[in-house]
Amino acid sequence: MSCLIRCLLYSHHIHARAKIKAIHRLAENCNVDGIFKVGRPGYVFFHGDELNVQKAVKALKVNIIQL
């Protein structure tokens, strides 16, 4: 049985259009919902199945932005 979790991540800034699009694609690919705030500071919020959120957070930290 899986549970739903939420995760809020902070970034110094999120400005580049490529990174914004990559975050959106990542959420779709990992099957999680969420929102993000662009600018300075930047925030990313994921909500979904625990394993999917963990997968999205790991991919975000490694491939897209430095948190």
N, CA, C and O atoms as a Maestro MAE file, in Angstrom:
{
 s_m_m2io_version
 :::
 2.0.0
}

f_m_ct {
 s_m_title
 :::
 protein
 m_atom[268] {
  # First column is atom index #
  i_m_mmod_type
  r_m_x_coord
  r_m_y_coord
  r_m_z_coord
  i_m_residue_number
  s_m_chain_name
  s_m_pdb_residue_name
  s_m_pdb_atom_name
  i_m_atomic_number
  :::
  1 25 0.841 -1.178 0.000 1 A "MET " " N  " 7
  2 3 0.000 0.000 0.000 1 A "MET " " CA " 6
  3 2 0.890 1.246 0.000 1 A "MET " " C  " 6
  4 15 1.809 1.357 0.811 1 A "MET " " O  " 8
  5 25 0.622 2.141 -0.877 2 A "SER " " N  " 7
  6 3 1.406 3.367 -0.950 2 A "SER " " CA " 6
  7 2 0.641 4.510 -0.294 2 A "SER " " C  " 6
  8 15 -0.580 4.469 -0.144 2 A "SER " " O  " 8
  9 25 1.400 5.527 0.091 3 A "CYS " " N  " 7
  10 3 0.757 6.681 0.711 3 A "CYS " " CA " 6
  11 2 1.102 7.934 -0.083 3 A "CYS " " C  " 6
  12 15 2.064 7.960 -0.850 3 A "CYS " " O  " 8
  13 25 0.307 8.955 0.117 4 A "LEU " " N  " 7
  14 3 0.543 10.231 -0.535 4 A "LEU " " CA " 6
  15 2 1.441 11.085 0.344 4 A "LEU " " C  " 6
  16 15 1.272 11.126 1.563 4 A "LEU " " O  " 8
  17 25 2.391 11.763 -0.276 5 A "ILE " " N  " 7
  18 3 3.258 12.662 0.468 5 A "ILE " " CA " 6
  19 2 3.393 13.978 -0.288 5 A "ILE " " C  " 6
  20 15 3.035 14.090 -1.460 5 A "ILE " " O  " 8
  21 25 3.915 14.956 0.416 6 A "ARG " " N  " 7
  22 3 4.204 16.266 -0.163 6 A "ARG " " CA " 6
  23 2 5.661 16.586 0.102 6 A "ARG " " C  " 6
  24 15 6.231 16.156 1.105 6 A "ARG " " O  " 8
  25 25 6.252 17.334 -0.792 7 A "CYS " " N  " 7
  26 3 7.647 17.719 -0.620 7 A "CYS " " CA " 6
  27 2 7.827 19.139 -1.156 7 A "CYS " " C  " 6
  28 15 7.427 19.442 -2.280 7 A "CYS " " O  " 8
  29 25 8.427 19.995 -0.348 8 A "LEU " " N  " 7
  30 3 8.706 21.372 -0.745 8 A "LEU " " CA " 6
  31 2 10.214 21.548 -0.823 8 A "LEU " " C  " 6
  32 15 10.930 21.278 0.142 8 A "LEU " " O  " 8
  33 25 10.692 22.002 -1.980 9 A "LEU " " N  " 7
  34 3 12.120 22.201 -2.203 9 A "LEU " " CA " 6
  35 2 12.402 23.671 -2.470 9 A "LEU " " C  " 6
  36 15 11.613 24.361 -3.115 9 A "LEU " " O  " 8
  37 25 13.518 24.134 -1.973 10 A "TYR " " N  " 7
  38 3 13.946 25.526 -2.126 10 A "TYR " " CA " 6
  39 2 15.126 25.592 -3.079 10 A "TYR " " C  " 6
  40 15 16.011 24.737 -3.043 10 A "TYR " " O  " 8
  41 25 15.136 26.596 -3.921 11 A "SER " " N  " 7
  42 3 16.275 26.861 -4.793 11 A "SER " " CA " 6
  43 2 16.590 28.346 -4.731 11 A "SER " " C  " 6
  44 15 15.687 29.167 -4.571 11 A "SER " " O  " 8
  45 25 17.854 28.693 -4.855 12 A "HIS " " N  " 7
  46 3 18.258 30.096 -4.818 12 A "HIS " " CA " 6
  47 2 17.473 30.903 -5.846 12 A "HIS " " C  " 6
  48 15 17.017 32.012 -5.568 12 A "HIS " " O  " 8
  49 25 17.324 30.329 -7.036 13 A "HIS " " N  " 7
  50 3 16.503 30.977 -8.054 13 A "HIS " " CA " 6
  51 2 16.142 29.974 -9.140 13 A "HIS " " C  " 6
  52 15 16.858 29.000 -9.368 13 A "HIS " " O  " 8
  53 25 15.028 30.227 -9.801 14 A "ILE " " N  " 7
  54 3 14.611 29.463 -10.976 14 A "ILE " " CA " 6
  55 2 14.183 30.505 -12.011 14 A "ILE " " C  " 6
  56 15 13.127 31.124 -11.880 14 A "ILE " " O  " 8
  57 25 15.012 30.690 -13.035 15 A "HIS " " N  " 7
  58 3 14.726 31.706 -14.049 15 A "HIS " " CA " 6
  59 2 14.676 31.141 -15.471 15 A "HIS " " C  " 6
  60 15 13.806 31.516 -16.257 15 A "HIS " " O  " 8
  61 25 15.588 30.258 -15.798 16 A "ALA " " N  " 7
  62 3 15.754 29.800 -17.180 16 A "ALA " " CA " 6
  63 2 14.513 29.047 -17.669 16 A "ALA " " C  " 6
  64 15 13.992 28.158 -16.995 16 A "ALA " " O  " 8
  65 25 14.065 29.429 -18.850 17 A "ARG " " N  " 7
  66 3 12.882 28.760 -19.433 17 A "ARG " " CA " 6
  67 2 13.112 27.263 -19.601 17 A "ARG " " C  " 6
  68 15 12.191 26.466 -19.422 17 A "ARG " " O  " 8
  69 25 14.336 26.883 -19.943 18 A "ALA " " N  " 7
  70 3 14.641 25.462 -20.122 18 A "ALA " " CA " 6
  71 2 14.444 24.696 -18.813 18 A "ALA " " C  " 6
  72 15 13.931 23.576 -18.822 18 A "ALA " " O  " 8
  73 25 14.843 25.285 -17.703 19 A "LYS " " N  " 7
  74 3 14.669 24.623 -16.409 19 A "LYS " " CA " 6
  75 2 13.196 24.566 -16.019 19 A "LYS " " C  " 6
  76 15 12.740 23.571 -15.454 19 A "LYS " " O  " 8
  77 25 12.466 25.610 -16.314 20 A "ILE " " N  " 7
  78 3 11.030 25.632 -16.011 20 A "ILE " " CA " 6
  79 2 10.317 24.531 -16.787 20 A "ILE " " C  " 6
  80 15 9.496 23.803 -16.230 20 A "ILE " " O  " 8
  81 25 10.630 24.414 -18.063 21 A "LYS " " N  " 7
  82 3 10.021 23.358 -18.882 21 A "LYS " " CA " 6
  83 2 10.454 21.976 -18.404 21 A "LYS " " C  " 6
  84 15 9.658 21.037 -18.414 21 A "LYS " " O  " 8
  85 25 11.722 21.847 -17.984 22 A "ALA " " N  " 7
  86 3 12.221 20.562 -17.506 22 A "ALA " " CA " 6
  87 2 11.514 20.137 -16.219 22 A "ALA " " C  " 6
  88 15 11.214 18.957 -16.042 22 A "ALA " " O  " 8
  89 25 11.250 21.076 -15.331 23 A "ILE " " N  " 7
  90 3 10.523 20.757 -14.095 23 A "ILE " " CA " 6
  91 2 9.108 20.287 -14.430 23 A "ILE " " C  " 6
  92 15 8.610 19.329 -13.839 23 A "ILE " " O  " 8
  93 25 8.472 20.960 -15.371 24 A "HIS " " N  " 7
  94 3 7.116 20.575 -15.781 24 A "HIS " " CA " 6
  95 2 7.109 19.171 -16.380 24 A "HIS " " C  " 6
  96 15 6.250 18.357 -16.040 24 A "HIS " " O  " 8
  97 25 8.056 18.882 -17.266 25 A "ARG " " N  " 7
  98 3 8.151 17.544 -17.880 25 A "ARG " " CA " 6
  99 2 8.446 16.481 -16.830 25 A "ARG " " C  " 6
  100 15 7.890 15.384 -16.873 25 A "ARG " " O  " 8
  101 25 9.321 16.811 -15.890 26 A "LEU " " N  " 7
  102 3 9.679 15.867 -14.842 26 A "LEU " " CA " 6
  103 2 8.455 15.473 -14.027 26 A "LEU " " C  " 6
  104 15 8.248 14.292 -13.745 26 A "LEU " " O  " 8
  105 25 7.651 16.445 -13.652 27 A "ALA " " N  " 7
  106 3 6.435 16.158 -12.881 27 A "ALA " " CA " 6
  107 2 5.490 15.250 -13.676 27 A "ALA " " C  " 6
  108 15 4.911 14.313 -13.127 27 A "ALA " " O  " 8
  109 25 5.342 15.532 -14.950 28 A "GLU " " N  " 7
  110 3 4.481 14.682 -15.795 28 A "GLU " " CA " 6
  111 2 5.042 13.271 -15.890 28 A "GLU " " C  " 6
  112 15 4.302 12.298 -15.742 28 A "GLU " " O  " 8
  113 25 6.349 13.149 -16.136 29 A "ASN " " N  " 7
  114 3 6.978 11.839 -16.296 29 A "ASN " " CA " 6
  115 2 6.935 11.010 -15.021 29 A "ASN " " C  " 6
  116 15 6.815 9.786 -15.081 29 A "ASN " " O  " 8
  117 25 7.032 11.665 -13.870 30 A "CYS " " N  " 7
  118 3 7.014 10.957 -12.586 30 A "CYS " " CA " 6
  119 2 5.603 10.786 -12.026 30 A "CYS " " C  " 6
  120 15 5.413 10.196 -10.963 30 A "CYS " " O  " 8
  121 25 4.624 11.305 -12.750 31 A "ASN " " N  " 7
  122 3 3.219 11.176 -12.353 31 A "ASN " " CA " 6
  123 2 2.959 11.805 -10.983 31 A "ASN " " C  " 6
  124 15 2.324 11.198 -10.121 31 A "ASN " " O  " 8
  125 25 3.458 13.031 -10.796 32 A "VAL " " N  " 7
  126 3 3.195 13.779 -9.569 32 A "VAL " " CA " 6
  127 2 2.546 15.112 -9.922 32 A "VAL " " C  " 6
  128 15 2.734 15.642 -11.017 32 A "VAL " " O  " 8
  129 25 1.789 15.633 -8.985 33 A "ASP " " N  " 7
  130 3 1.213 16.961 -9.127 33 A "ASP " " CA " 6
  131 2 2.108 17.936 -8.391 33 A "ASP " " C  " 6
  132 15 2.945 17.537 -7.580 33 A "ASP " " O  " 8
  133 25 1.931 19.193 -8.672 34 A "GLY " " N  " 7
  134 3 2.693 20.174 -7.929 34 A "GLY " " CA " 6
  135 2 2.638 21.546 -8.558 34 A "GLY " " C  " 6
  136 15 2.001 21.778 -9.585 34 A "GLY " " O  " 8
  137 25 3.329 22.431 -7.898 35 A "ILE " " N  " 7
  138 3 3.455 23.799 -8.381 35 A "ILE " " CA " 6
  139 2 4.889 24.242 -8.148 35 A "ILE " " C  " 6
  140 15 5.613 23.636 -7.358 35 A "ILE " " O  " 8
  141 25 5.293 25.292 -8.830 36 A "PHE " " N  " 7
  142 3 6.591 25.869 -8.537 36 A "PHE " " CA " 6
  143 2 6.531 27.371 -8.719 36 A "PHE " " C  " 6
  144 15 5.738 27.892 -9.503 36 A "PHE " " O  " 8
  145 25 7.386 28.052 -7.977 37 A "LYS " " N  " 7
  146 3 7.472 29.503 -8.034 37 A "LYS " " CA " 6
  147 2 8.793 29.851 -8.695 37 A "LYS " " C  " 6
  148 15 9.864 29.492 -8.206 37 A "LYS " " O  " 8
  149 25 8.702 30.548 -9.803 38 A "VAL " " N  " 7
  150 3 9.919 30.990 -10.481 38 A "VAL " " CA " 6
  151 2 10.377 32.309 -9.878 38 A "VAL " " C  " 6
  152 15 9.605 33.015 -9.228 38 A "VAL " " O  " 8
  153 25 11.612 32.617 -10.098 39 A "GLY " " N  " 7
  154 3 12.161 33.862 -9.578 39 A "GLY " " CA " 6
  155 2 13.170 33.591 -8.491 39 A "GLY " " C  " 6
  156 15 13.814 32.543 -8.440 39 A "GLY " " O  " 8
  157 25 13.282 34.574 -7.628 40 A "ARG " " N  " 7
  158 3 14.263 34.503 -6.564 40 A "ARG " " CA " 6
  159 2 13.576 34.760 -5.245 40 A "ARG " " C  " 6
  160 15 13.100 35.880 -5.061 40 A "ARG " " O  " 8
  161 25 13.481 33.868 -4.341 41 A "PRO " " N  " 7
  162 3 13.907 32.469 -4.414 41 A "PRO " " CA " 6
  163 2 12.923 31.641 -5.227 41 A "PRO " " C  " 6
  164 15 11.815 32.091 -5.522 41 A "PRO " " O  " 8
  165 25 13.325 30.452 -5.581 42 A "GLY " " N  " 7
  166 3 12.456 29.538 -6.307 42 A "GLY " " CA " 6
  167 2 12.035 28.392 -5.406 42 A "GLY " " C  " 6
  168 15 12.805 27.936 -4.561 42 A "GLY " " O  " 8
  169 25 10.822 27.936 -5.592 43 A "TYR " " N  " 7
  170 3 10.303 26.809 -4.813 43 A "TYR " " CA " 6
  171 2 9.667 25.797 -5.747 43 A "TYR " " C  " 6
  172 15 9.073 26.157 -6.763 43 A "TYR " " O  " 8
  173 25 9.798 24.529 -5.391 44 A "VAL " " N  " 7
  174 3 9.137 23.447 -6.122 44 A "VAL " " CA " 6
  175 2 8.395 22.610 -5.096 44 A "VAL " " C  " 6
  176 15 8.971 22.182 -4.096 44 A "VAL " " O  " 8
  177 25 7.108 22.378 -5.348 45 A "PHE " " N  " 7
  178 3 6.266 21.590 -4.454 45 A "PHE " " CA " 6
  179 2 5.724 20.405 -5.231 45 A "PHE " " C  " 6
  180 15 5.071 20.585 -6.258 45 A "PHE " " O  " 8
  181 25 5.989 19.186 -4.752 46 A "PHE " " N  " 7
  182 3 5.470 17.975 -5.362 46 A "PHE " " CA " 6
  183 2 4.476 17.321 -4.416 46 A "PHE " " C  " 6
  184 15 4.629 17.381 -3.196 46 A "PHE " " O  " 8
  185 25 3.456 16.699 -4.992 47 A "HIS " " N  " 7
  186 3 2.434 15.977 -4.233 47 A "HIS " " CA " 6
  187 2 2.070 14.737 -5.030 47 A "HIS " " C  " 6
  188 15 1.803 14.814 -6.229 47 A "HIS " " O  " 8
  189 25 2.061 13.593 -4.355 48 A "GLY " " N  " 7
  190 3 1.673 12.374 -5.050 48 A "GLY " " CA " 6
  191 2 2.075 11.139 -4.279 48 A "GLY " " C  " 6
  192 15 2.376 11.197 -3.087 48 A "GLY " " O  " 8
  193 25 2.073 10.026 -4.978 49 A "ASP " " N  " 7
  194 3 2.483 8.754 -4.407 49 A "ASP " " CA " 6
  195 2 3.922 8.864 -3.899 49 A "ASP " " C  " 6
  196 15 4.769 9.483 -4.543 49 A "ASP " " O  " 8
  197 25 4.185 8.268 -2.755 50 A "GLU " " N  " 7
  198 3 5.493 8.409 -2.103 50 A "GLU " " CA " 6
  199 2 6.661 8.051 -3.024 50 A "GLU " " C  " 6
  200 15 7.635 8.800 -3.106 50 A "GLU " " O  " 8
  201 25 6.572 6.930 -3.705 51 A "LEU " " N  " 7
  202 3 7.674 6.515 -4.577 51 A "LEU " " CA " 6
  203 2 7.863 7.470 -5.754 51 A "LEU " " C  " 6
  204 15 8.992 7.758 -6.150 51 A "LEU " " O  " 8
  205 25 6.769 7.953 -6.304 52 A "ASN " " N  " 7
  206 3 6.862 8.884 -7.428 52 A "ASN " " CA " 6
  207 2 7.453 10.223 -6.999 52 A "ASN " " C  " 6
  208 15 8.249 10.813 -7.730 52 A "ASN " " O  " 8
  209 25 7.070 10.704 -5.824 53 A "VAL " " N  " 7
  210 3 7.622 11.964 -5.325 53 A "VAL " " CA " 6
  211 2 9.113 11.809 -5.059 53 A "VAL " " C  " 6
  212 15 9.903 12.685 -5.413 53 A "VAL " " O  " 8
  213 25 9.499 10.707 -4.442 54 A "GLN " " N  " 7
  214 3 10.922 10.476 -4.186 54 A "GLN " " CA " 6
  215 2 11.714 10.427 -5.484 54 A "GLN " " C  " 6
  216 15 12.818 10.966 -5.568 54 A "GLN " " O  " 8
  217 25 11.149 9.780 -6.490 55 A "LYS " " N  " 7
  218 3 11.790 9.697 -7.804 55 A "LYS " " CA " 6
  219 2 11.937 11.091 -8.414 55 A "LYS " " C  " 6
  220 15 12.989 11.416 -8.965 55 A "LYS " " O  " 8
  221 25 10.898 11.909 -8.320 56 A "ALA " " N  " 7
  222 3 10.930 13.261 -8.878 56 A "ALA " " CA " 6
  223 2 11.955 14.132 -8.156 56 A "ALA " " C  " 6
  224 15 12.696 14.876 -8.797 56 A "ALA " " O  " 8
  225 25 12.001 14.044 -6.839 57 A "VAL " " N  " 7
  226 3 12.954 14.843 -6.065 57 A "VAL " " CA " 6
  227 2 14.382 14.458 -6.410 57 A "VAL " " C  " 6
  228 15 15.234 15.326 -6.600 57 A "VAL " " O  " 8
  229 25 14.644 13.179 -6.490 58 A "LYS " " N  " 7
  230 3 15.992 12.717 -6.827 58 A "LYS " " CA " 6
  231 2 16.400 13.207 -8.211 58 A "LYS " " C  " 6
  232 15 17.507 13.713 -8.393 58 A "LYS " " O  " 8
  233 25 15.512 13.060 -9.177 59 A "ALA " " N  " 7
  234 3 15.815 13.504 -10.537 59 A "ALA " " CA " 6
  235 2 16.007 15.018 -10.597 59 A "ALA " " C  " 6
  236 15 16.872 15.508 -11.323 59 A "ALA " " O  " 8
  237 25 15.215 15.744 -9.846 60 A "LEU " " N  " 7
  238 3 15.317 17.205 -9.823 60 A "LEU " " CA " 6
  239 2 16.672 17.630 -9.271 60 A "LEU " " C  " 6
  240 15 17.334 18.496 -9.843 60 A "LEU " " O  " 8
  241 25 17.080 17.031 -8.175 61 A "LYS " " N  " 7
  242 3 18.348 17.389 -7.551 61 A "LYS " " CA " 6
  243 2 19.542 17.037 -8.431 61 A "LYS " " C  " 6
  244 15 20.518 17.786 -8.488 61 A "LYS " " O  " 8
  245 25 19.468 15.911 -9.110 62 A "VAL " " N  " 7
  246 3 20.607 15.439 -9.898 62 A "VAL " " CA " 6
  247 2 20.690 16.124 -11.254 62 A "VAL " " C  " 6
  248 15 21.778 16.504 -11.686 62 A "VAL " " O  " 8
  249 25 19.565 16.287 -11.926 63 A "ASN " " N  " 7
  250 3 19.602 16.666 -13.329 63 A "ASN " " CA " 6
  251 2 19.196 18.103 -13.654 63 A "ASN " " C  " 6
  252 15 19.624 18.635 -14.677 63 A "ASN " " O  " 8
  253 25 18.392 18.736 -12.824 64 A "ILE " " N  " 7
  254 3 17.790 19.969 -13.265 64 A "ILE " " CA " 6
  255 2 18.298 21.178 -12.511 64 A "ILE " " C  " 6
  256 15 18.813 22.111 -13.127 64 A "ILE " " O  " 8
  257 25 18.169 21.189 -11.204 65 A "ILE " " N  " 7
  258 3 18.602 22.364 -10.446 65 A "ILE " " CA " 6
  259 2 19.448 21.951 -9.264 65 A "ILE " " C  " 6
  260 15 19.343 20.830 -8.766 65 A "ILE " " O  " 8
  261 25 20.267 22.845 -8.830 66 A "GLN " " N  " 7
  262 3 21.060 22.599 -7.642 66 A "GLN " " CA " 6
  263 2 20.310 23.162 -6.453 66 A "GLN " " C  " 6
  264 15 20.053 24.363 -6.371 66 A "GLN " " O  " 8
  265 25 19.964 22.278 -5.533 67 A "LEU " " N  " 7
  266 3 19.198 22.683 -4.348 67 A "LEU " " CA " 6
  267 2 20.104 22.787 -3.154 67 A "LEU " " C  " 6
  268 15 19.646 23.116 -2.059 67 A "LEU " " O  " 8
  :::
 }
 m_bond[267] {
  # First column is bond index #
  i_m_from
  i_m_to
  i_m_order
  :::
  1 1 2 1
  2 2 3 1
  3 3 4 2
  4 3 5 1
  5 5 6 1
  6 6 7 1
  7 7 8 2
  8 7 9 1
  9 9 10 1
  10 10 11 1
  11 11 12 2
  12 11 13 1
  13 13 14 1
  14 14 15 1
  15 15 16 2
  16 15 17 1
  17 17 18 1
  18 18 19 1
  19 19 20 2
  20 19 21 1
  21 21 22 1
  22 22 23 1
  23 23 24 2
  24 23 25 1
  25 25 26 1
  26 26 27 1
  27 27 28 2
  28 27 29 1
  29 29 30 1
  30 30 31 1
  31 31 32 2
  32 31 33 1
  33 33 34 1
  34 34 35 1
  35 35 36 2
  36 35 37 1
  37 37 38 1
  38 38 39 1
  39 39 40 2
  40 39 41 1
  41 41 42 1
  42 42 43 1
  43 43 44 2
  44 43 45 1
  45 45 46 1
  46 46 47 1
  47 47 48 2
  48 47 49 1
  49 49 50 1
  50 50 51 1
  51 51 52 2
  52 51 53 1
  53 53 54 1
  54 54 55 1
  55 55 56 2
  56 55 57 1
  57 57 58 1
  58 58 59 1
  59 59 60 2
  60 59 61 1
  61 61 62 1
  62 62 63 1
  63 63 64 2
  64 63 65 1
  65 65 66 1
  66 66 67 1
  67 67 68 2
  68 67 69 1
  69 69 70 1
  70 70 71 1
  71 71 72 2
  72 71 73 1
  73 73 74 1
  74 74 75 1
  75 75 76 2
  76 75 77 1
  77 77 78 1
  78 78 79 1
  79 79 80 2
  80 79 81 1
  81 81 82 1
  82 82 83 1
  83 83 84 2
  84 83 85 1
  85 85 86 1
  86 86 87 1
  87 87 88 2
  88 87 89 1
  89 89 90 1
  90 90 91 1
  91 91 92 2
  92 91 93 1
  93 93 94 1
  94 94 95 1
  95 95 96 2
  96 95 97 1
  97 97 98 1
  98 98 99 1
  99 99 100 2
  100 99 101 1
  101 101 102 1
  102 102 103 1
  103 103 104 2
  104 103 105 1
  105 105 106 1
  106 106 107 1
  107 107 108 2
  108 107 109 1
  109 109 110 1
  110 110 111 1
  111 111 112 2
  112 111 113 1
  113 113 114 1
  114 114 115 1
  115 115 116 2
  116 115 117 1
  117 117 118 1
  118 118 119 1
  119 119 120 2
  120 119 121 1
  121 121 122 1
  122 122 123 1
  123 123 124 2
  124 123 125 1
  125 125 126 1
  126 126 127 1
  127 127 128 2
  128 127 129 1
  129 129 130 1
  130 130 131 1
  131 131 132 2
  132 131 133 1
  133 133 134 1
  134 134 135 1
  135 135 136 2
  136 135 137 1
  137 137 138 1
  138 138 139 1
  139 139 140 2
  140 139 141 1
  141 141 142 1
  142 142 143 1
  143 143 144 2
  144 143 145 1
  145 145 146 1
  146 146 147 1
  147 147 148 2
  148 147 149 1
  149 149 150 1
  150 150 151 1
  151 151 152 2
  152 151 153 1
  153 153 154 1
  154 154 155 1
  155 155 156 2
  156 155 157 1
  157 157 158 1
  158 158 159 1
  159 159 160 2
  160 159 161 1
  161 161 162 1
  162 162 163 1
  163 163 164 2
  164 163 165 1
  165 165 166 1
  166 166 167 1
  167 167 168 2
  168 167 169 1
  169 169 170 1
  170 170 171 1
  171 171 172 2
  172 171 173 1
  173 173 174 1
  174 174 175 1
  175 175 176 2
  176 175 177 1
  177 177 178 1
  178 178 179 1
  179 179 180 2
  180 179 181 1
  181 181 182 1
  182 182 183 1
  183 183 184 2
  184 183 185 1
  185 185 186 1
  186 186 187 1
  187 187 188 2
  188 187 189 1
  189 189 190 1
  190 190 191 1
  191 191 192 2
  192 191 193 1
  193 193 194 1
  194 194 195 1
  195 195 196 2
  196 195 197 1
  197 197 198 1
  198 198 199 1
  199 199 200 2
  200 199 201 1
  201 201 202 1
  202 202 203 1
  203 203 204 2
  204 203 205 1
  205 205 206 1
  206 206 207 1
  207 207 208 2
  208 207 209 1
  209 209 210 1
  210 210 211 1
  211 211 212 2
  212 211 213 1
  213 213 214 1
  214 214 215 1
  215 215 216 2
  216 215 217 1
  217 217 218 1
  218 218 219 1
  219 219 220 2
  220 219 221 1
  221 221 222 1
  222 222 223 1
  223 223 224 2
  224 223 225 1
  225 225 226 1
  226 226 227 1
  227 227 228 2
  228 227 229 1
  229 229 230 1
  230 230 231 1
  231 231 232 2
  232 231 233 1
  233 233 234 1
  234 234 235 1
  235 235 236 2
  236 235 237 1
  237 237 238 1
  238 238 239 1
  239 239 240 2
  240 239 241 1
  241 241 242 1
  242 242 243 1
  243 243 244 2
  244 243 245 1
  245 245 246 1
  246 246 247 1
  247 247 248 2
  248 247 249 1
  249 249 250 1
  250 250 251 1
  251 251 252 2
  252 251 253 1
  253 253 254 1
  254 254 255 1
  255 255 256 2
  256 255 257 1
  257 257 258 1
  258 258 259 1
  259 259 260 2
  260 259 261 1
  261 261 262 1
  262 262 263 1
  263 263 264 2
  264 263 265 1
  265 265 266 1
  266 266 267 1
  267 267 268 2
  :::
 }
}
